[in-house]
Amino acid sequence: MPKLGKRGQASTIREEIDSIKQYLTLQQIRYDFAFDVRIRVDDDVLDIAIPRFILQPILENSLYHGLDDEGYIQVEVVNNGGNIVISVHDNGAGISEEEIEKLLNQQQVEQQRAGMGIGMNYVKRMIENQYADQASLEIKSEPGKGTSVYLKLPNTEVTQDDKSIDRG
């Protein structure tokens, strides 16, 4: 199993995609409505190591912000030169610029009181700790039309002896 950092809290893109498929199936049962899920992943990124549980908070955000029976979530993972670009689009209620700012920058204590946003802050902290300034998290949204989240990670490839090599 590939390791990322000393704690080995890594999985592959393939494992993370499998996890979010299971998560979304459970949420459809839990909330008792059907939303369309479309997932497209470049084959050549499937075995690249990324921090564990980095995608689920992004999907939770889509579900939290107003998907309904006509809803869809589209996940794309592409190899874009030296970067892996993960994009998650939904056609939910959308969120304001102010809410985006809070999701990404609010202090954890305030978020826990509000009961939301902890996940996106986790993703942001995780990529900052793991990749420093080589990674980015961006949220674009239009109220009433939906939200898009873009996660850009450096393309690292794991060798047979579990050492990460930066290909950027």
C-alpha positions as CSV (number, residue, x, y, z in Angstrom):
1,M,0.0,0.0,0.0
2,P,1.4,3.4,-0.9
3,K,2.4,5.7,2.0
4,L,2.1,9.4,2.0
5,G,4.1,11.0,4.8
6,K,5.2,9.2,8.0
7,R,1.7,8.2,9.2
8,G,0.9,6.3,6.0
9,Q,-2.5,8.0,5.8
10,A,-2.8,7.5,2.1
11,S,-4.8,5.7,-0.3
12,T,-4.9,5.6,-4.1
13,I,-7.3,7.6,-6.3
14,R,-8.9,4.2,-7.2
15,E,-9.6,3.5,-3.5
16,E,-10.9,7.0,-2.9
17,I,-13.3,6.7,-5.9
18,D,-14.5,3.3,-4.6
19,S,-15.1,4.9,-1.2
20,I,-17.1,7.8,-2.5
21,K,-19.2,5.5,-4.7
22,Q,-20.1,3.6,-1.5
23,Y,-20.7,6.8,0.4
24,L,-23.0,8.2,-2.2
25,T,-25.0,5.0,-2.4
26,L,-25.5,5.1,1.3
27,Q,-26.6,8.8,1.2
28,Q,-29.2,8.0,-1.5
29,I,-30.7,5.4,0.8
30,R,-30.4,7.6,3.9
31,Y,-32.1,10.6,2.3
32,D,-34.5,8.6,0.2
33,F,-34.1,10.4,-3.0
34,A,-32.3,9.6,-6.2
35,F,-29.6,11.9,-7.5
36,D,-27.5,11.2,-10.6
37,V,-23.8,10.5,-10.0
38,R,-21.4,10.7,-12.9
39,I,-17.7,9.7,-12.3
40,R,-15.0,9.9,-14.9
41,V,-11.4,9.1,-14.0
42,D,-8.3,9.0,-16.3
43,D,-7.0,5.4,-16.1
44,D,-3.4,6.6,-15.7
45,V,-4.2,8.3,-12.3
46,L,-5.9,5.4,-10.6
47,D,-2.9,4.2,-8.7
48,I,-1.5,7.6,-7.6
49,A,-1.4,8.1,-3.9
50,I,-3.5,10.9,-2.3
51,P,-4.4,11.7,1.3
52,R,-7.1,9.4,2.6
53,F,-10.7,10.7,2.9
54,I,-9.9,13.8,0.8
55,L,-12.9,13.5,-1.6
56,Q,-15.7,12.6,0.8
57,P,-15.9,16.1,2.4
58,I,-16.3,17.7,-1.0
59,L,-19.2,15.4,-1.8
60,E,-20.8,16.0,1.6
61,N,-20.6,19.7,0.7
62,S,-22.6,19.0,-2.5
63,L,-25.2,17.0,-0.6
64,Y,-25.4,19.6,2.2
65,H,-26.1,22.5,-0.2
66,G,-29.4,21.4,-1.6
67,L,-29.4,18.6,-4.1
68,D,-32.9,17.3,-4.8
69,D,-34.5,14.6,-7.0
70,E,-33.3,16.3,-10.2
71,G,-29.8,16.7,-8.7
72,Y,-26.5,15.4,-10.1
73,I,-23.0,15.2,-8.9
74,Q,-20.3,14.9,-11.5
75,V,-16.8,13.9,-10.4
76,E,-13.8,14.1,-12.8
77,V,-10.2,13.2,-12.1
78,V,-7.8,14.0,-14.9
79,N,-4.1,14.0,-15.4
80,N,-3.2,17.5,-16.5
81,G,0.5,17.6,-17.1
82,G,2.2,17.8,-13.7
83,N,-1.0,17.9,-11.8
84,I,-4.0,15.8,-10.9
85,V,-7.1,17.9,-11.2
86,I,-10.2,16.6,-9.3
87,S,-13.4,18.5,-10.0
88,V,-16.7,18.0,-8.4
89,H,-19.7,19.7,-9.9
90,D,-23.3,19.7,-8.7
91,N,-26.6,21.5,-9.7
92,G,-27.7,22.1,-6.1
93,A,-28.8,25.3,-4.5
94,G,-25.3,26.8,-4.7
95,I,-23.6,28.9,-2.0
96,S,-22.7,32.6,-1.7
97,E,-19.2,34.0,-1.9
98,E,-19.4,34.7,1.8
99,E,-20.3,31.1,2.6
100,I,-17.4,29.9,0.4
101,E,-15.0,32.2,2.3
102,K,-16.3,30.8,5.6
103,L,-16.0,27.2,4.4
104,L,-12.4,27.7,3.5
105,N,-11.2,30.1,6.1
106,Q,-13.4,30.0,9.2
107,Q,-11.8,28.8,12.4
108,Q,-12.6,25.2,13.3
109,V,-14.3,26.1,16.6
110,E,-16.8,28.3,14.9
111,Q,-17.4,25.7,12.3
112,Q,-18.1,23.0,14.9
113,R,-20.6,25.3,16.6
114,A,-22.3,25.8,13.2
115,G,-22.2,22.1,12.5
116,M,-20.9,22.4,9.0
117,G,-17.8,23.2,6.9
118,I,-15.5,21.1,9.0
119,G,-14.9,18.8,6.1
120,M,-13.8,21.4,3.6
121,N,-11.5,22.9,6.2
122,Y,-10.0,19.4,6.7
123,V,-9.4,19.0,3.0
124,K,-7.7,22.5,2.8
125,R,-5.5,21.7,5.9
126,M,-4.6,18.2,4.6
127,I,-3.4,19.4,1.2
128,E,-1.5,22.4,2.7
129,N,0.3,20.0,5.2
130,Q,1.0,17.4,2.5
131,Y,1.8,19.5,-0.5
132,A,2.6,23.0,0.8
133,D,1.9,25.5,-2.0
134,Q,2.0,22.8,-4.8
135,A,-1.8,22.1,-4.3
136,S,-4.9,24.3,-4.4
137,L,-8.6,24.1,-3.4
138,E,-11.0,26.4,-5.2
139,I,-14.8,26.6,-4.9
140,K,-16.9,28.4,-7.5
141,S,-20.7,28.6,-7.0
142,E,-23.7,30.4,-8.4
143,P,-26.7,30.5,-6.0
144,G,-29.6,28.6,-7.7
145,K,-27.3,26.9,-10.3
146,G,-24.8,24.8,-8.4
147,T,-21.3,24.6,-7.1
148,S,-18.0,23.4,-8.5
149,V,-15.0,22.4,-6.4
150,Y,-11.5,22.1,-8.0
151,L,-8.8,20.3,-6.2
152,K,-5.4,20.5,-7.8
153,L,-2.6,18.1,-6.5
154,P,0.9,17.6,-7.8
155,N,1.2,14.4,-9.8
156,T,3.3,12.0,-7.8
157,E,3.7,8.4,-8.8
158,V,4.5,5.6,-6.4
159,T,7.3,3.2,-7.2
160,Q,7.4,-0.5,-6.2
161,D,9.1,0.2,-2.9
162,D,6.5,2.7,-1.8
163,K,8.6,5.8,-2.2
164,S,6.9,8.8,-3.8
165,I,8.6,10.4,-6.7
166,D,7.6,13.9,-7.7
167,R,7.0,14.0,-11.5
168,G,6.2,17.7,-11.6
